[in-house]
Every structure is written in C-alpha cells, then in structure tokens.
Amino acid sequence: MSRLLPEPMSGLPAATSGVAHPQPNVPVAADHTVSWQAQRWGVPREQVCAGLRGARVEIERRLDGSEWLRFRGRYLPLHPCPEAPRSATPSGLRPTGVADAKPKASSKIKTKYIPPPDHPWRKPWKRTFLFCRKPDISTLR
C-alpha cells in the first residue's frame, strides 16, 4: 500500500493534511492578489516569484483552514487583503460637463486647392525643363 502514496514534494508546507476545496484556473492580478470566494487574497512579498503576475494558478483551502496558492509546483501562502480603493468616479464614464458637450460637425467640404493667377507656380519664367538629352561634356584634347 505504501507504493500507492505519492512521494513528498519539495517546497510543500508542513500542514498538508489534505485539500478541502481546490479551485483551479484563477488569474493573479498585477498587485499579486487573487479574487476568490468574494474576497481578495494576497501573496506575501517574500513569496512572490517571477511569472506570478497575470498567471493562472490553483487555490487550495486545506482541512486545517489555511489557504494556499499553487504555482508551478510551489505552494505559496495566502493572506486576506482589504478591498482595493475605489476611484471617486466610476471608470469608463465621462464627467457630466463633457458628456453634454457634443463636437460640432464640420459642414464645409474641403475643395481642391487652386492657386491664384499671380502665384509663382503660374509664372512662365524661371522654369526648369528636362530636355531628356545628355549635356555635351566632350573635351578637345
């Protein structure tokens, strides 16, 4: 029967009395917290490891009442965190003064620019023409 028991893993906490409620595929927020059972749980600063931010992890509630986060085979302890501070205005909504003001639609249609008759483009002098001939650069020796 001892062959059926798994070998102890390294990094496993001492209180491995069993898992009461595993919750797989929980995303980790940018501030190293997870939302689980309508509460925010945080990983202690000393336990934060590379790749944890934004990862999908598994959360376990042990039979002794402790909560653990499993990430890449490591078990990290979780502690309850206070709710994140809310902003004064709900995100995504514009202030009331901005919401009432509507941008004016431009009724003018831009036409093609036509230079006036006295514009330098219309003057016949100082024009450069390319004659499509090579200049005579022969030298007499």
C-alpha positions in Angstrom: 0.0 0.0 0.0 2.9 2.3 0.5 3.6 2.2 -3.2 0.3 4.0 -3.9 1.1 7.0 -1.8 2.8 9.9 -3.6 6.3 10.9 -2.6 6.5 14.2 -0.7 7.3 17.2 -2.9 9.9 19.8 -2.1 8.5 23.2 -1.0 5.3 21.6 0.3 4.1 23.2 3.5 4.1 21.2 6.7 0.3 21.4 7.1 -0.6 19.1 4.2 -3.5 17.5 6.0 -5.5 17.4 2.8 -7.3 19.7 0.4 -10.9 20.6 1.2 -11.8 23.0 -1.7 -9.4 23.2 -4.7 -10.2 26.0 -7.1 -8.2 25.7 -10.4 -7.5 28.4 -13.1 -7.7 31.6 -11.0 -5.9 34.6 -12.5 -3.4 36.6 -10.5 -3.8 40.4 -10.6 -0.9 42.8 -11.2 -0.6 43.5 -7.5 -0.1 39.8 -6.7 -3.7 39.3 -5.4 -6.4 36.8 -6.4 -10.2 37.1 -6.0 -11.6 34.0 -4.5 -14.9 33.4 -2.7 -15.8 37.2 -2.9 -12.6 38.2 -1.1 -9.2 39.3 -2.1 -6.2 37.2 -1.1 -2.6 38.3 -1.4 0.7 36.6 -1.6 3.3 37.9 0.9 6.1 40.0 -0.7 8.8 37.5 0.3 7.0 34.7 -1.5 6.4 36.5 -4.8 8.3 34.8 -7.7 8.9 35.6 -11.4 5.9 35.0 -13.7 3.3 35.1 -11.0 1.7 38.3 -12.2 -1.0 37.5 -14.7 -0.6 33.8 -14.4 -3.4 31.2 -13.9 -3.0 29.4 -10.6 -4.8 26.9 -8.4 -6.0 27.9 -4.9 -6.5 25.3 -2.2 -8.2 25.5 1.2 -6.8 22.9 3.5 -8.7 21.0 6.1 -6.9 23.0 8.8 -8.5 26.2 7.4 -5.4 27.7 5.7 -5.4 28.9 2.1 -2.6 28.1 -0.3 -1.8 29.2 -3.9 -0.2 26.6 -6.2 2.1 28.0 -8.9 4.5 25.9 -11.0 4.6 23.2 -8.3 5.3 25.6 -5.5 2.8 26.3 -2.7 2.6 29.9 -1.6 0.6 31.0 1.5 -2.3 33.4 1.0 -3.5 36.1 3.4 -6.7 38.1 3.2 -6.3 41.6 1.8 -8.5 44.7 2.2 -10.5 45.7 -0.9 -8.8 47.9 -3.4 -9.5 51.6 -3.1 -12.3 52.7 -5.4 -11.9 55.9 -7.5 -14.2 58.9 -7.0 -15.7 58.5 -10.4 -16.6 55.1 -12.0 -14.2 54.2 -14.7 -15.4 54.4 -18.2 -17.8 57.3 -17.6 -17.1 60.8 -18.7 -17.7 63.8 -16.4 -21.1 65.5 -16.7 -19.8 68.6 -18.4 -18.0 66.6 -21.1 -21.0 64.3 -21.7 -23.3 67.3 -22.5 -20.9 69.0 -25.0 -21.1 67.4 -28.4 -18.5 68.0 -31.1 -19.5 70.3 -33.9 -19.8 68.6 -37.3 -17.9 70.5 -39.9 -20.4 71.4 -42.6 -17.8 72.7 -45.1 -16.4 70.3 -47.6 -12.8 70.9 -48.4 -12.2 71.6 -52.1 -9.1 71.1 -54.2 -6.6 73.9 -53.8 -6.3 76.1 -56.9 -3.5 78.6 -56.8 -4.4 82.3 -57.7 -3.4 83.7 -61.1 -0.5 85.6 -59.7 1.0 82.6 -57.9 4.7 81.8 -58.7 3.6 78.4 -60.0 1.7 80.1 -62.8 4.5 82.4 -63.9 6.3 81.4 -67.1 9.8 82.5 -66.2 12.4 80.5 -64.1 11.0 77.2 -65.1 13.3 74.3 -65.3 12.8 71.8 -68.1 14.5 68.5 -68.6 15.3 68.0 -72.3 16.0 64.3 -72.0 19.3 64.8 -73.6 22.7 64.4 -72.1 24.8 67.6 -72.0 27.8 67.8 -74.2 30.7 67.2 -71.9 33.3 66.3 -74.5 36.6 68.0 -74.3 39.0 68.6 -77.0 42.5 67.3 -76.4 
